[in-house]
Amino acid sequence: MLRLARGRPRPRERVELVDRAVASDDDGQVDLMQVFCLLTRVKRSLCDDIDHCVRWEHGISLEALDTLAVVSEAGGVCHEHALAASVSTTTAAGVDDLIAPLLASGYITRGAAVRNSGRAIKLTLRGALVLKCASRTLDLELRRRLGESLSIGELDHLEVVLAALRAGSGGRGQLQHRASRLST
C-alpha cells in the first residue's frame, strides 16, 4: 500500500453531537425525521472515520473485518449460507462480492460445497493475524470515540435502544422494560 504522508490521515468531516434536545412540534411529538437524520449522520461519520483508520493501519475495510470476525467466531470455518445470514446478505452474489477481496488477499480460502449450506469458508493464518491486529485498532478507536464521549450507563442504554431498533421492536414498553433492567 502506498502511503504519501506520515502518520494517520485526518478524517474528512466530522458530525458533532449537539448537546440539546431533539426538536418537537406543537403537539409535543418528536421530529422523527430529525432523529433519523442525526442517527444516520452519526453512524456514517463514525463508520467512515473508523473505517478510514482501520484501512490506513491494516489495509482492510470494516466490512471485510466483520466478515473475518464472523468466520472466526464460527470456529474458523463458516458456510456461505451462515455467513450470509450473519451479515444480512440475501444473495449468493452478495456473499461472493463480500468474500472475493478476502480470497484475493489470502485471508480466507473456499472449500468444497456442502449440501444446502454452500461452500465452506476457512480463515487462514494470515486472515487470523490481520483480524487480531485490525480488531485491536478497531477497539482502540471505539474506546476513543465512544468510550470517551459516553458514560458506561449511556453506552448500556444505547446498546439496548439499538438492539431494539434492529429487532424491529418499536414497542416503547418493551424498550423501557429493558432500560429499567439496566438501571437496577
C-alpha positions as CSV (number, residue, x, y, z in Angstrom):
1,M,0.0,0.0,0.0
2,L,1.3,3.4,-0.9
3,R,1.4,6.0,1.9
4,L,2.1,9.5,0.8
5,A,2.2,11.1,4.2
6,R,3.5,10.1,7.7
7,G,1.1,9.5,10.4
8,R,-2.6,8.7,10.4
9,P,-4.7,10.7,7.9
10,R,-7.2,13.2,9.2
11,P,-10.9,12.3,8.9
12,R,-12.6,14.2,6.1
13,E,-15.5,15.5,8.0
14,R,-17.0,15.1,11.5
15,V,-20.5,15.3,12.7
16,E,-20.5,17.0,16.1
17,L,-23.2,15.9,18.5
18,V,-25.1,18.9,19.8
19,D,-26.0,18.8,23.5
20,R,-29.6,19.7,23.0
21,A,-33.0,18.0,22.9
22,V,-34.4,16.9,19.5
23,A,-36.9,19.5,18.3
24,S,-40.6,18.7,18.8
25,D,-43.6,20.1,17.0
26,D,-46.5,21.9,18.6
27,D,-48.2,18.7,19.7
28,G,-45.1,17.7,21.7
29,Q,-44.3,15.0,19.2
30,V,-40.6,14.3,18.5
31,D,-39.5,15.1,15.0
32,L,-38.7,11.5,13.9
33,M,-37.1,12.7,10.6
34,Q,-34.7,14.8,12.6
35,V,-33.8,11.9,14.9
36,F,-33.4,9.6,11.9
37,C,-31.1,12.1,10.1
38,L,-29.0,12.7,13.2
39,L,-28.7,8.9,13.7
40,T,-27.7,8.4,10.1
41,R,-25.1,11.2,10.1
42,V,-23.6,10.0,13.4
43,K,-23.4,6.4,12.1
44,R,-21.9,7.4,8.8
45,S,-19.3,9.7,10.4
46,L,-18.4,7.1,13.0
47,C,-18.1,4.3,10.5
48,D,-16.3,6.4,7.9
49,D,-13.8,7.7,10.3
50,I,-13.1,4.3,11.9
51,D,-13.1,2.5,8.5
52,H,-10.5,5.1,7.3
53,C,-8.3,4.4,10.3
54,V,-8.5,0.6,10.0
55,R,-7.9,0.7,6.3
56,W,-4.9,3.0,6.8
57,E,-3.3,0.8,9.5
58,H,-4.2,-2.6,8.1
59,G,-5.4,-2.3,4.6
60,I,-8.8,-3.9,5.3
61,S,-12.3,-2.4,5.4
62,L,-14.7,-2.7,8.4
63,E,-17.0,-4.8,6.2
64,A,-14.2,-7.2,5.5
65,L,-13.1,-7.2,9.1
66,D,-16.7,-8.1,10.2
67,T,-16.7,-10.9,7.7
68,L,-13.4,-12.3,9.1
69,A,-14.9,-12.0,12.6
70,V,-18.0,-14.0,11.6
71,V,-15.8,-16.8,10.2
72,S,-13.5,-16.7,13.3
73,E,-16.5,-16.8,15.7
74,A,-17.7,-19.9,13.8
75,G,-14.5,-21.7,14.8
76,G,-12.5,-20.6,11.8
77,V,-14.8,-22.4,9.2
78,C,-18.2,-21.0,8.2
79,H,-20.5,-22.0,5.4
80,E,-21.7,-19.4,2.9
81,H,-25.4,-19.6,4.0
82,A,-24.4,-19.0,7.6
83,L,-22.2,-16.1,6.6
84,A,-25.0,-14.6,4.5
85,A,-27.4,-14.8,7.5
86,S,-24.8,-13.2,9.9
87,V,-24.0,-10.2,7.7
88,S,-27.6,-9.8,6.4
89,T,-26.7,-10.6,2.8
90,T,-29.5,-12.3,1.0
91,T,-27.9,-13.3,-2.3
92,A,-25.1,-15.6,-3.4
93,A,-23.8,-12.8,-5.4
94,G,-23.7,-10.6,-2.3
95,V,-21.6,-13.3,-0.5
96,D,-19.3,-13.6,-3.5
97,D,-18.8,-9.8,-3.6
98,L,-18.1,-9.8,0.1
99,I,-15.5,-12.6,0.2
100,A,-13.8,-12.0,-3.2
101,P,-11.3,-9.4,-1.8
102,L,-10.6,-11.7,1.2
103,L,-9.9,-14.6,-1.1
104,A,-7.6,-12.5,-3.2
105,S,-5.7,-11.3,-0.2
106,G,-5.3,-14.8,1.2
107,Y,-7.3,-14.1,4.3
108,I,-9.7,-16.9,3.7
109,T,-10.0,-20.0,1.5
110,R,-13.1,-21.6,0.0
111,G,-13.7,-25.3,0.4
112,A,-16.0,-27.8,-1.2
113,A,-19.7,-27.3,-1.3
114,V,-21.8,-28.9,1.4
115,R,-25.4,-29.9,0.6
116,N,-27.8,-27.0,1.4
117,S,-25.1,-24.9,3.2
118,G,-23.0,-23.6,0.4
119,R,-19.2,-23.8,0.3
120,A,-17.1,-23.7,3.4
121,I,-15.1,-20.6,4.0
122,K,-12.0,-21.1,6.1
123,L,-9.9,-18.4,7.9
124,T,-6.2,-18.6,7.0
125,L,-3.4,-17.9,9.4
126,R,-2.8,-14.6,7.5
127,G,-6.5,-13.8,8.0
128,A,-6.4,-14.6,11.7
129,L,-3.4,-12.3,12.1
130,V,-5.0,-9.3,10.3
131,L,-8.2,-9.9,12.2
132,K,-6.3,-9.8,15.5
133,C,-4.4,-6.6,14.6
134,A,-7.2,-4.8,13.0
135,S,-9.6,-5.7,15.8
136,R,-7.2,-4.2,18.3
137,T,-7.1,-0.9,16.2
138,L,-10.9,-1.0,16.0
139,D,-11.3,-1.5,19.8
140,L,-8.9,1.4,20.4
141,E,-10.8,3.7,18.0
142,L,-14.2,2.7,19.5
143,R,-12.9,3.4,23.0
144,R,-11.6,6.8,21.9
145,R,-14.7,7.8,20.0
146,L,-17.4,6.3,22.1
147,G,-15.9,5.5,25.5
148,E,-14.6,9.0,26.0
149,S,-17.9,10.6,24.8
150,L,-20.4,8.5,26.7
151,S,-20.6,7.1,30.3
152,I,-21.0,3.3,30.9
153,G,-24.7,3.8,31.7
154,E,-25.2,5.8,28.5
155,L,-23.4,3.1,26.4
156,D,-25.5,0.4,28.1
157,H,-28.7,2.3,27.3
158,L,-27.6,3.0,23.7
159,E,-26.9,-0.7,23.2
160,V,-30.5,-1.6,24.4
161,V,-32.0,1.0,22.2
162,L,-30.1,0.0,19.1
163,A,-30.8,-3.7,19.7
164,A,-34.5,-2.9,20.0
165,L,-34.4,-0.9,16.8
166,R,-32.5,-3.6,14.9
167,A,-35.0,-6.3,16.1
168,G,-37.8,-4.1,14.8
169,S,-39.2,-3.6,18.3
170,G,-40.9,-0.3,18.1
171,G,-42.8,-1.1,21.3
172,R,-41.8,1.6,23.8
173,G,-43.0,-0.6,26.8
174,Q,-40.6,-3.3,25.9
175,L,-37.8,-0.8,25.4
176,Q,-38.5,0.9,28.8
177,H,-38.6,-2.5,30.5
178,R,-35.1,-3.4,29.1
179,A,-33.8,0.0,30.0
180,S,-35.1,-0.3,33.6
181,R,-33.3,-3.6,34.0
182,L,-30.0,-1.8,33.2
183,S,-30.6,0.8,35.9
184,T,-31.0,-1.7,38.7
